[in-house]
Amino acid sequence: MNAIASRTGVVMAKSRQAGGGKQVNFRSSSELQARLDRTAEALGLDVSSLIRLVLVENLHQYEARAEQVLSRMPACAALDSNQ
């Protein structure tokens, strides 16, 4: 397994996905973690797979929100198109 050391000294696994995937880490409350654990277990998934599923099934809603915000802000929309 490839591993890299972070600035905090914690060793994290390096992504090996062929598509150039990126590892994302975030903090969550104990309550949210418990909800994720229960739901993942009930669906026969690990928590990472559950989070990916939630993102795939719901990200479009937030993308639509972002598009609405950008459409109201012409300067931001122009900046976004230059990237």
Secondary structure as GFF3:
##gff-version 3
##sequence-region A 1 83
A	DSSP	beta_strand	3	5	.	.	.	ID=ss1
A	DSSP	beta_strand	11	13	.	.	.	ID=ss2
A	DSSP	alpha_helix	30	43	.	.	.	ID=ss3
A	DSSP	alpha_helix	47	72	.	.	.	ID=ss4
A	DSSP	alpha_helix	74	81	.	.	.	ID=ss5
###
